[in-house]
Amino acid sequence: MEKTIFSGIQPSGIITLGNYIGAVRNWSRISEQGKGIFSVVDLHAITVRQDPKELRERILSTLAMVIASGVDPEKNLIFIQSHVSAHCELSWILNCYTMFGELSRMTQFKDKAQRYADNINAGLFTYPVLMAADILLYDTDLVPVGVDQKQHLELARDIATRMNGIFPKLFKVPEGYIPSVGAKVMSLTQPEKKMSKSDPNPKSYISIIDEPDQIMKKCRSAVTDSENRIAYEEGRPGMNNLLTIYSAMTGETIEAAVARFEGQGYGAFKTAVAEAIIAGLSPLQQEYRRLMADPGYLRSVYTRSAEEAGAIAAKTLARVHEQIGFVGR
């Protein structure tokens, strides 16, 4: 049977190489197994204060990047989360079946509460429940996620299982899909941390629309260590990160890459990593620029997709309403 695949991406900044390798690129690949339903999750983005004009621009930019990354809008749905109100409605219902203790254990909440100590809002705390609603609305089979979202996916599975115990066969319990290589790309300046589009240091990440000379400079200045030896080993996060990126962008195994660059110094290897990134991103960048020059086409994609996604979500919501005891409309 055809599988349903759901995933979302926040419009909180330019998509990084880490987002591309760890998530968005896999959307195209995994959607070949069934029907892909992909969302620019703008509701999630506002847990952090946003400039309205910039947010609006980033939503469209993110949508264009998803399409440019290879997700075919003729075969998949690509919509803006806030255009399907069922996400918010189901989120409230799921909130009532989610334990406070479960949410308090979410590591991303703890991290963001420290980073945004002056804005620890309720949305930041209940963010994982909205993510569960995103997934469960579409009877999702597979959820392609980076390892940093695995805990949230497990919560969605727990909520679905708990509610199925009360209301039999209410939700399909989804499975996660995490790629074996490149699932978590780290910062170029602090390789112990995940590469993040919200990092204030632009040298720490590669944007998928960075110019070739920017990519080359960032790779050459990437933090490694003093060994000047190409090997994937424990305790060498900078080197391991560059090998992971090289492997993900070329398709060559890490072992083969280590053998290829044996005896060569960091300079040659970092240049090769940059060249692999530049070559891999070039077609995507060309398509992104073409899409951004055609806002009418982008509107047609997200409008049509939201209508179809909304119809699917309405059926799920009606089933939930009936089973939990709401009066039908």
Contacts in CASP RR format, 6 or more apart in sequence:
PFRMAT RR
TARGET T0000
AUTHOR 0000-0000-0000
METHOD contacts of the structure
MODEL  1
MEKTIFSGIQPSGIITLGNYIGAVRNWSRISEQGKGIFSVVDLHAITVRQ
DPKELRERILSTLAMVIASGVDPEKNLIFIQSHVSAHCELSWILNCYTMF
GELSRMTQFKDKAQRYADNINAGLFTYPVLMAADILLYDTDLVPVGVDQK
QHLELARDIATRMNGIFPKLFKVPEGYIPSVGAKVMSLTQPEKKMSKSDP
NPKSYISIIDEPDQIMKKCRSAVTDSENRIAYEEGRPGMNNLLTIYSAMT
GETIEAAVARFEGQGYGAFKTAVAEAIIAGLSPLQQEYRRLMADPGYLRS
VYTRSAEEAGAIAAKTLARVHEQIGFVGR
2 33 0 8 1.000
2 34 0 8 1.000
2 35 0 8 1.000
3 33 0 8 1.000
3 34 0 8 1.000
3 35 0 8 1.000
3 141 0 8 1.000
3 142 0 8 1.000
4 34 0 8 1.000
4 35 0 8 1.000
4 36 0 8 1.000
4 37 0 8 1.000
4 138 0 8 1.000
4 139 0 8 1.000
4 140 0 8 1.000
4 141 0 8 1.000
4 142 0 8 1.000
5 27 0 8 1.000
5 30 0 8 1.000
5 31 0 8 1.000
5 33 0 8 1.000
5 34 0 8 1.000
5 35 0 8 1.000
5 36 0 8 1.000
5 37 0 8 1.000
5 140 0 8 1.000
5 141 0 8 1.000
5 142 0 8 1.000
5 143 0 8 1.000
5 144 0 8 1.000
5 177 0 8 1.000
6 36 0 8 1.000
6 37 0 8 1.000
6 38 0 8 1.000
6 39 0 8 1.000
6 134 0 8 1.000
6 135 0 8 1.000
6 138 0 8 1.000
6 140 0 8 1.000
6 142 0 8 1.000
6 143 0 8 1.000
6 174 0 8 1.000
7 23 0 8 1.000
7 27 0 8 1.000
7 38 0 8 1.000
7 39 0 8 1.000
7 143 0 8 1.000
7 144 0 8 1.000
7 145 0 8 1.000
8 38 0 8 1.000
8 39 0 8 1.000
8 40 0 8 1.000
8 41 0 8 1.000
8 81 0 8 1.000
8 134 0 8 1.000
9 15 0 8 1.000
9 19 0 8 1.000
9 23 0 8 1.000
9 24 0 8 1.000
9 38 0 8 1.000
9 39 0 8 1.000
9 40 0 8 1.000
9 41 0 8 1.000
9 62 0 8 1.000
9 66 0 8 1.000
10 40 0 8 1.000
10 41 0 8 1.000
10 42 0 8 1.000
10 44 0 8 1.000
10 45 0 8 1.000
10 62 0 8 1.000
11 40 0 8 1.000
11 41 0 8 1.000
11 42 0 8 1.000
11 45 0 8 1.000
11 55 0 8 1.000
11 58 0 8 1.000
11 59 0 8 1.000
11 61 0 8 1.000
11 62 0 8 1.000
12 45 0 8 1.000
12 48 0 8 1.000
12 50 0 8 1.000
12 58 0 8 1.000
12 197 0 8 1.000
12 198 0 8 1.000
13 58 0 8 1.000
13 62 0 8 1.000
13 197 0 8 1.000
13 198 0 8 1.000
14 58 0 8 1.000
14 61 0 8 1.000
14 197 0 8 1.000
14 207 0 8 1.000
14 208 0 8 1.000
14 209 0 8 1.000
15 24 0 8 1.000
15 62 0 8 1.000
15 65 0 8 1.000
15 197 0 8 1.000
15 207 0 8 1.000
15 208 0 8 1.000
16 185 0 8 1.000
16 195 0 8 1.000
16 196 0 8 1.000
16 197 0 8 1.000
16 205 0 8 1.000
16 206 0 8 1.000
16 207 0 8 1.000
16 208 0 8 1.000
17 185 0 8 1.000
17 195 0 8 1.000
17 205 0 8 1.000
17 206 0 8 1.000
17 207 0 8 1.000
17 208 0 8 1.000
17 245 0 8 1.000
17 277 0 8 1.000
17 281 0 8 1.000
18 182 0 8 1.000
18 185 0 8 1.000
18 195 0 8 1.000
18 205 0 8 1.000
18 206 0 8 1.000
19 197 0 8 1.000
19 208 0 8 1.000
20 69 0 8 1.000
20 208 0 8 1.000
20 281 0 8 1.000
20 284 0 8 1.000
21 179 0 8 1.000
21 182 0 8 1.000
21 185 0 8 1.000
21 245 0 8 1.000
21 248 0 8 1.000
21 249 0 8 1.000
22 146 0 8 1.000
22 179 0 8 1.000
22 182 0 8 1.000
22 183 0 8 1.000
22 184 0 8 1.000
22 185 0 8 1.000
22 248 0 8 1.000
23 144 0 8 1.000
23 145 0 8 1.000
23 146 0 8 1.000
24 65 0 8 1.000
24 66 0 8 1.000
24 69 0 8 1.000
24 71 0 8 1.000
25 69 0 8 1.000
25 70 0 8 1.000
26 144 0 8 1.000
26 177 0 8 1.000
26 179 0 8 1.000
27 36 0 8 1.000
27 38 0 8 1.000
27 66 0 8 1.000
27 69 0 8 1.000
27 70 0 8 1.000
27 71 0 8 1.000
27 76 0 8 1.000
27 144 0 8 1.000
28 69 0 8 1.000
28 70 0 8 1.000
28 71 0 8 1.000
28 72 0 8 1.000
30 142 0 8 1.000
30 144 0 8 1.000
30 177 0 8 1.000
31 71 0 8 1.000
31 72 0 8 1.000
31 75 0 8 1.000
31 76 0 8 1.000
33 142 0 8 1.000
35 75 0 8 1.000
35 76 0 8 1.000
35 77 0 8 1.000
36 75 0 8 1.000
36 76 0 8 1.000
36 77 0 8 1.000
37 76 0 8 1.000
37 77 0 8 1.000
37 138 0 8 1.000
37 140 0 8 1.000
37 309 0 8 1.000
37 312 0 8 1.000
38 66 0 8 1.000
38 71 0 8 1.000
38 76 0 8 1.000
38 77 0 8 1.000
38 78 0 8 1.000
38 79 0 8 1.000
39 78 0 8 1.000
39 79 0 8 1.000
39 80 0 8 1.000
39 81 0 8 1.000
39 84 0 8 1.000
39 134 0 8 1.000
39 309 0 8 1.000
40 59 0 8 1.000
40 62 0 8 1.000
40 63 0 8 1.000
40 66 0 8 1.000
40 78 0 8 1.000
40 79 0 8 1.000
40 80 0 8 1.000
40 81 0 8 1.000
40 302 0 8 1.000
41 81 0 8 1.000
41 131 0 8 1.000
41 134 0 8 1.000
42 55 0 8 1.000
42 59 0 8 1.000
42 80 0 8 1.000
42 81 0 8 1.000
42 82 0 8 1.000
43 81 0 8 1.000
43 82 0 8 1.000
43 87 0 8 1.000
43 88 0 8 1.000
43 130 0 8 1.000
44 81 0 8 1.000
44 127 0 8 1.000
44 130 0 8 1.000
44 131 0 8 1.000
45 55 0 8 1.000
46 55 0 8 1.000
47 112 0 8 1.000
47 121 0 8 1.000
47 123 0 8 1.000
47 124 0 8 1.000
47 127 0 8 1.000
48 112 0 8 1.000
48 116 0 8 1.000
48 119 0 8 1.000
48 124 0 8 1.000
49 119 0 8 1.000
59 80 0 8 1.000
60 292 0 8 1.000
60 295 0 8 1.000
60 298 0 8 1.000
61 292 0 8 1.000
63 78 0 8 1.000
63 80 0 8 1.000
63 298 0 8 1.000
63 301 0 8 1.000
63 302 0 8 1.000
64 288 0 8 1.000
64 291 0 8 1.000
64 292 0 8 1.000
64 298 0 8 1.000
65 208 0 8 1.000
65 209 0 8 1.000
65 284 0 8 1.000
65 288 0 8 1.000
66 78 0 8 1.000
67 73 0 8 1.000
67 78 0 8 1.000
67 287 0 8 1.000
67 291 0 8 1.000
67 298 0 8 1.000
67 301 0 8 1.000
68 284 0 8 1.000
68 285 0 8 1.000
68 287 0 8 1.000
68 288 0 8 1.000
68 291 0 8 1.000
69 208 0 8 1.000
69 284 0 8 1.000
70 284 0 8 1.000
70 287 0 8 1.000
71 78 0 8 1.000
73 301 0 8 1.000
73 305 0 8 1.000
77 305 0 8 1.000
77 308 0 8 1.000
77 309 0 8 1.000
78 301 0 8 1.000
78 302 0 8 1.000
78 305 0 8 1.000
79 302 0 8 1.000
79 305 0 8 1.000
79 306 0 8 1.000
79 309 0 8 1.000
80 302 0 8 1.000
80 306 0 8 1.000
81 87 0 8 1.000
81 134 0 8 1.000
83 302 0 8 1.000
83 303 0 8 1.000
83 306 0 8 1.000
84 137 0 8 1.000
84 306 0 8 1.000
84 309 0 8 1.000
84 310 0 8 1.000
84 313 0 8 1.000
86 137 0 8 1.000
86 310 0 8 1.000
86 313 0 8 1.000
86 314 0 8 1.000
86 316 0 8 1.000
86 317 0 8 1.000
87 130 0 8 1.000
87 133 0 8 1.000
87 134 0 8 1.000
87 137 0 8 1.000
87 313 0 8 1.000
88 130 0 8 1.000
88 133 0 8 1.000
89 317 0 8 1.000
90 133 0 8 1.000
90 136 0 8 1.000
90 137 0 8 1.000
90 313 0 8 1.000
90 316 0 8 1.000
90 317 0 8 1.000
90 320 0 8 1.000
91 126 0 8 1.000
91 129 0 8 1.000
91 130 0 8 1.000
91 132 0 8 1.000
91 133 0 8 1.000
93 320 0 8 1.000
93 324 0 8 1.000
94 129 0 8 1.000
94 132 0 8 1.000
94 133 0 8 1.000
94 136 0 8 1.000
94 159 0 8 1.000
94 163 0 8 1.000
95 126 0 8 1.000
95 129 0 8 1.000
97 159 0 8 1.000
97 162 0 8 1.000
97 163 0 8 1.000
97 166 0 8 1.000
98 126 0 8 1.000
98 129 0 8 1.000
98 132 0 8 1.000
98 155 0 8 1.000
98 159 0 8 1.000
102 155 0 8 1.000
102 158 0 8 1.000
103 109 0 8 1.000
103 125 0 8 1.000
103 126 0 8 1.000
103 128 0 8 1.000
103 129 0 8 1.000
103 155 0 8 1.000
104 125 0 8 1.000
106 128 0 8 1.000
106 151 0 8 1.000
106 152 0 8 1.000
106 155 0 8 1.000
107 151 0 8 1.000
108 127 0 8 1.000
108 128 0 8 1.000
108 148 0 8 1.000
108 151 0 8 1.000
108 152 0 8 1.000
109 124 0 8 1.000
109 125 0 8 1.000
109 127 0 8 1.000
109 128 0 8 1.000
112 124 0 8 1.000
113 120 0 8 1.000
113 124 0 8 1.000
116 124 0 8 1.000
123 130 0 8 1.000
128 151 0 8 1.000
128 152 0 8 1.000
128 155 0 8 1.000
128 156 0 8 1.000
129 155 0 8 1.000
129 159 0 8 1.000
131 149 0 8 1.000
131 152 0 8 1.000
131 155 0 8 1.000
131 156 0 8 1.000
132 152 0 8 1.000
132 155 0 8 1.000
132 156 0 8 1.000
132 159 0 8 1.000
132 160 0 8 1.000
135 143 0 8 1.000
135 153 0 8 1.000
135 156 0 8 1.000
135 174 0 8 1.000
136 156 0 8 1.000
136 159 0 8 1.000
136 160 0 8 1.000
136 171 0 8 1.000
136 172 0 8 1.000
136 174 0 8 1.000
136 316 0 8 1.000
137 312 0 8 1.000
137 313 0 8 1.000
137 316 0 8 1.000
137 317 0 8 1.000
138 309 0 8 1.000
138 312 0 8 1.000
138 313 0 8 1.000
138 316 0 8 1.000
139 171 0 8 1.000
139 172 0 8 1.000
139 316 0 8 1.000
140 172 0 8 1.000
140 174 0 8 1.000
141 172 0 8 1.000
141 174 0 8 1.000
141 175 0 8 1.000
142 174 0 8 1.000
142 175 0 8 1.000
142 176 0 8 1.000
142 177 0 8 1.000
143 153 0 8 1.000
143 156 0 8 1.000
143 174 0 8 1.000
143 175 0 8 1.000
143 176 0 8 1.000
143 177 0 8 1.000
144 176 0 8 1.000
144 177 0 8 1.000
144 178 0 8 1.000
144 179 0 8 1.000
145 152 0 8 1.000
145 153 0 8 1.000
145 176 0 8 1.000
145 177 0 8 1.000
145 178 0 8 1.000
146 178 0 8 1.000
146 183 0 8 1.000
146 184 0 8 1.000
147 178 0 8 1.000
147 183 0 8 1.000
147 184 0 8 1.000
148 184 0 8 1.000
148 194 0 8 1.000
150 176 0 8 1.000
150 178 0 8 1.000
153 174 0 8 1.000
153 176 0 8 1.000
156 174 0 8 1.000
157 173 0 8 1.000
157 174 0 8 1.000
160 170 0 8 1.000
160 171 0 8 1.000
160 172 0 8 1.000
160 173 0 8 1.000
160 174 0 8 1.000
161 173 0 8 1.000
163 170 0 8 1.000
163 171 0 8 1.000
164 170 0 8 1.000
164 171 0 8 1.000
164 173 0 8 1.000
167 323 0 8 1.000
167 324 0 8 1.000
170 319 0 8 1.000
170 320 0 8 1.000
170 323 0 8 1.000
181 244 0 8 1.000
181 247 0 8 1.000
181 248 0 8 1.000
181 251 0 8 1.000
181 254 0 8 1.000
182 244 0 8 1.000
182 245 0 8 1.000
182 247 0 8 1.000
182 248 0 8 1.000
184 194 0 8 1.000
185 194 0 8 1.000
185 195 0 8 1.000
185 241 0 8 1.000
185 244 0 8 1.000
185 245 0 8 1.000
185 248 0 8 1.000
186 192 0 8 1.000
186 193 0 8 1.000
186 194 0 8 1.000
186 195 0 8 1.000
186 237 0 8 1.000
186 238 0 8 1.000
186 241 0 8 1.000
186 244 0 8 1.000
187 193 0 8 1.000
187 194 0 8 1.000
187 195 0 8 1.000
187 196 0 8 1.000
187 199 0 8 1.000
187 204 0 8 1.000
187 205 0 8 1.000
188 195 0 8 1.000
188 203 0 8 1.000
188 204 0 8 1.000
188 205 0 8 1.000
188 206 0 8 1.000
188 218 0 8 1.000
188 219 0 8 1.000
188 221 0 8 1.000
188 222 0 8 1.000
188 223 0 8 1.000
188 241 0 8 1.000
189 201 0 8 1.000
189 203 0 8 1.000
189 204 0 8 1.000
189 222 0 8 1.000
189 223 0 8 1.000
190 204 0 8 1.000
190 223 0 8 1.000
191 222 0 8 1.000
191 223 0 8 1.000
191 237 0 8 1.000
191 238 0 8 1.000
191 240 0 8 1.000
191 241 0 8 1.000
192 237 0 8 1.000
195 204 0 8 1.000
195 205 0 8 1.000
195 206 0 8 1.000
196 204 0 8 1.000
196 205 0 8 1.000
197 205 0 8 1.000
197 207 0 8 1.000
199 205 0 8 1.000
203 218 0 8 1.000
203 221 0 8 1.000
205 218 0 8 1.000
206 214 0 8 1.000
206 215 0 8 1.000
206 218 0 8 1.000
206 219 0 8 1.000
206 277 0 8 1.000
208 281 0 8 1.000
208 284 0 8 1.000
208 285 0 8 1.000
208 288 0 8 1.000
209 285 0 8 1.000
209 288 0 8 1.000
210 218 0 8 1.000
210 281 0 8 1.000
212 278 0 8 1.000
215 274 0 8 1.000
215 277 0 8 1.000
215 278 0 8 1.000
215 281 0 8 1.000
216 271 0 8 1.000
216 274 0 8 1.000
216 278 0 8 1.000
218 274 0 8 1.000
219 242 0 8 1.000
219 270 0 8 1.000
219 271 0 8 1.000
219 273 0 8 1.000
219 274 0 8 1.000
219 277 0 8 1.000
220 267 0 8 1.000
220 270 0 8 1.000
220 271 0 8 1.000
220 274 0 8 1.000
222 238 0 8 1.000
222 241 0 8 1.000
222 242 0 8 1.000
222 270 0 8 1.000
222 273 0 8 1.000
223 238 0 8 1.000
224 236 0 8 1.000
224 238 0 8 1.000
224 239 0 8 1.000
224 242 0 8 1.000
224 266 0 8 1.000
224 270 0 8 1.000
225 236 0 8 1.000
225 238 0 8 1.000
225 239 0 8 1.000
227 236 0 8 1.000
227 239 0 8 1.000
228 265 0 8 1.000
228 266 0 8 1.000
229 263 0 8 1.000
229 265 0 8 1.000
230 239 0 8 1.000
230 243 0 8 1.000
230 257 0 8 1.000
230 258 0 8 1.000
230 261 0 8 1.000
230 262 0 8 1.000
230 263 0 8 1.000
230 264 0 8 1.000
230 265 0 8 1.000
230 266 0 8 1.000
230 269 0 8 1.000
231 239 0 8 1.000
231 258 0 8 1.000
232 239 0 8 1.000
232 240 0 8 1.000
232 243 0 8 1.000
232 254 0 8 1.000
232 255 0 8 1.000
232 258 0 8 1.000
233 239 0 8 1.000
233 240 0 8 1.000
242 269 0 8 1.000
242 270 0 8 1.000
242 273 0 8 1.000
243 254 0 8 1.000
243 257 0 8 1.000
243 258 0 8 1.000
244 254 0 8 1.000
245 273 0 8 1.000
245 276 0 8 1.000
245 277 0 8 1.000
246 252 0 8 1.000
246 257 0 8 1.000
246 269 0 8 1.000
246 272 0 8 1.000
246 273 0 8 1.000
246 276 0 8 1.000
247 253 0 8 1.000
247 254 0 8 1.000
247 257 0 8 1.000
249 273 0 8 1.000
249 276 0 8 1.000
249 277 0 8 1.000
249 279 0 8 1.000
249 280 0 8 1.000
250 257 0 8 1.000
250 276 0 8 1.000
252 260 0 8 1.000
261 268 0 8 1.000
261 269 0 8 1.000
261 272 0 8 1.000
291 297 0 8 1.000
291 298 0 8 1.000
292 298 0 8 1.000
318 328 0 8 1.000
321 328 0 8 1.000
322 328 0 8 1.000
END
